[in-house]
Amino acid sequence: MTSPSNDNQGVKGGPCPICKEPAAAGYAPFCSKRCADVDLHRWLTGGYAIPAAEDDSDGVSDPDGEPPQDS
């Protein structure tokens, strides 16, 4: 019995996530080195960052974790 490999050779996947061309086994899930490099650039420059929600509080809270009450 053979064990599954992790080299992506012969794996049929979906289209390239960058240009939508068919994926190439050597660059899976991308179609080429160019598209793989475009994706890497997006990761390194924050193109895939998840936007943070703004917090309306002023960052001050009591020990119970409750925000201060206005008097």
URRA-V716368 format. One record per helix or strand of 2 or more residues. SS is the DSSP state (@ for helix, = for strand). FROM is the first residue (numbers start at 1). TO is the last residue. If there is no record, write none. Layout:
ss={SS & SS}
from={FROM & FROM}
to={TO & TO}
//
This chain:
ss={@ & @}
from={25 & 33}
to={27 & 44}
//
